[in-house]
Amino acid sequence: MGADHVINHRESLVDQVKVLGLEPRYVASLNGTDGHFSTIIELIKPRGHVALIDDPKTLDITSGKSKALSFSWEFMFARSMHQTDDIEKQHELLNRVSALIDEGTLMSTVTNNLGKLSVETLKAAHEQQESGRVIGKNVLEGF
């Protein structure tokens, strides 16, 4: 999927990242932030930036103070929900993503099409997702 380095989230992230000799300045936490937060704080460079999209139940960001970290959330509907001054930027971003897909620069993470939406395919999709071993995205078609 285009990664320079791949680590196993079921093993020590700290050990694996240190073996690679990396000290990330930027961390994108896409899911499980509350479970990985202390590791993120340990590994990130001072004055780094943590961006997240998930919804941790509790998150004490004061642990990032000594490293002067920045934190931000991304929510793709924020501009439209709040009618922000830069709402036109959403249009520009979506057009850019569309162009990157058309050029073949950006590729879909869909790895498995389970077919038409039905009780059976929905159950199969849930079982696969719950296994925690899905790579990429499962999709179902139509209604």
C-alpha positions as CSV (number, residue, x, y, z in Angstrom):
1,M,0.0,0.0,0.0
2,G,2.9,2.3,-0.5
3,A,4.5,2.3,3.0
4,D,8.2,2.8,3.5
5,H,8.2,0.8,6.7
6,V,5.6,-1.6,8.0
7,I,5.3,-2.5,11.7
8,N,3.0,-5.0,13.4
9,H,0.5,-3.3,15.7
10,R,0.2,-6.5,17.8
11,E,3.8,-6.2,18.9
12,S,5.7,-3.5,20.7
13,L,5.5,-0.4,18.5
14,V,8.3,1.2,20.5
15,D,10.7,-1.6,19.9
16,Q,9.9,-1.9,16.2
17,V,10.2,1.9,15.5
18,K,13.4,2.1,17.5
19,V,14.9,-0.8,15.5
20,L,14.1,1.2,12.3
21,G,16.0,4.1,13.8
22,L,12.9,6.4,13.4
23,E,11.7,9.3,15.6
24,P,8.6,10.5,13.9
25,R,7.8,14.2,13.8
26,Y,4.3,13.7,12.6
27,V,1.8,11.0,13.7
28,A,-1.5,10.3,12.1
29,S,-3.6,8.3,14.5
30,L,-6.5,6.9,12.6
31,N,-8.0,4.5,15.1
32,G,-7.3,3.1,18.6
33,T,-5.8,6.4,19.7
34,D,-6.6,5.8,23.3
35,G,-4.9,2.5,23.3
36,H,-1.7,3.8,21.5
37,F,-1.5,7.3,23.0
38,S,1.3,6.7,25.5
39,T,3.3,5.0,22.8
40,I,2.8,7.9,20.4
41,I,4.0,10.3,23.1
42,E,7.0,8.2,23.8
43,L,8.0,7.9,20.2
44,I,7.3,11.3,18.7
45,K,10.0,14.0,18.4
46,P,9.7,17.1,20.5
47,R,7.7,19.8,18.8
48,G,5.9,17.1,16.8
49,H,2.4,17.0,15.6
50,V,-0.3,14.4,16.3
51,A,-3.4,14.4,14.1
52,L,-6.3,12.1,14.7
53,I,-9.7,11.2,13.2
54,D,-11.1,8.8,15.7
55,D,-13.1,9.5,18.9
56,P,-11.1,8.4,22.0
57,K,-13.3,8.2,25.1
58,T,-10.7,10.0,27.2
59,L,-7.4,11.6,26.1
60,D,-5.2,13.4,28.5
61,I,-3.0,15.5,26.1
62,T,-1.0,17.0,29.0
63,S,1.5,14.1,28.6
64,G,2.6,15.9,25.4
65,K,3.4,19.2,27.1
66,S,7.0,18.4,27.9
67,K,7.6,17.8,24.2
68,A,5.6,20.9,23.2
69,L,3.4,18.7,20.9
70,S,0.6,20.0,18.7
71,F,-2.6,18.1,18.4
72,S,-5.4,18.4,15.8
73,W,-8.5,16.5,14.8
74,E,-9.6,16.1,11.2
75,F,-13.3,15.7,10.5
76,M,-14.2,16.0,6.8
77,F,-17.6,17.4,7.5
78,A,-16.5,20.2,9.8
79,R,-16.5,22.9,7.1
80,S,-20.0,22.1,5.9
81,M,-21.5,21.4,9.4
82,H,-20.2,24.7,10.7
83,Q,-20.3,26.8,7.5
84,T,-16.6,27.8,7.9
85,D,-15.1,30.7,6.1
86,D,-13.0,28.3,4.0
87,I,-15.8,26.0,3.0
88,E,-14.7,26.2,-0.6
89,K,-11.5,24.4,0.4
90,Q,-13.5,21.2,0.7
91,H,-14.5,21.4,-3.0
92,E,-10.8,22.0,-3.9
93,L,-9.6,19.0,-1.8
94,L,-12.2,16.6,-3.2
95,N,-11.3,17.7,-6.7
96,R,-7.6,17.1,-5.9
97,V,-8.3,13.7,-4.6
98,S,-10.3,12.9,-7.7
99,A,-7.5,14.0,-9.9
100,L,-4.9,11.9,-8.0
101,I,-7.2,8.9,-8.3
102,D,-7.6,9.5,-12.1
103,E,-3.8,9.9,-12.5
104,G,-3.2,6.6,-10.6
105,T,-1.2,8.4,-8.0
106,L,-3.7,7.7,-5.2
107,M,-5.0,4.2,-5.1
108,S,-8.1,2.8,-3.4
109,T,-7.6,0.7,-0.3
110,V,-10.4,-1.6,-1.3
111,T,-9.0,-5.2,-1.2
112,N,-12.1,-7.3,-1.1
113,N,-15.5,-6.9,-2.8
114,L,-18.0,-9.2,-1.0
115,G,-20.7,-8.7,-3.6
116,K,-24.3,-7.4,-3.3
117,L,-25.5,-6.3,0.2
118,S,-27.4,-9.2,1.8
119,V,-27.7,-10.7,5.2
120,E,-25.1,-13.3,4.2
121,T,-22.5,-10.8,2.8
122,L,-23.0,-8.4,5.7
123,K,-22.5,-11.2,8.2
124,A,-19.3,-12.3,6.3
125,A,-18.0,-8.7,6.3
126,H,-18.6,-8.3,10.0
127,E,-16.9,-11.6,10.8
128,Q,-13.8,-10.5,8.7
129,Q,-13.7,-7.0,10.3
130,E,-14.1,-8.5,13.8
131,S,-11.2,-10.8,13.2
132,G,-8.9,-7.8,13.3
133,R,-6.9,-9.2,10.3
134,V,-8.4,-7.3,7.4
135,I,-5.9,-5.5,5.3
136,G,-7.4,-2.6,3.3
137,K,-11.2,-2.3,3.0
138,N,-14.0,-4.7,2.5
139,V,-16.9,-3.4,0.4
140,L,-20.5,-4.4,-0.4
141,E,-22.4,-3.3,-3.4
142,G,-25.9,-1.8,-3.9
143,F,-29.0,-2.2,-1.9
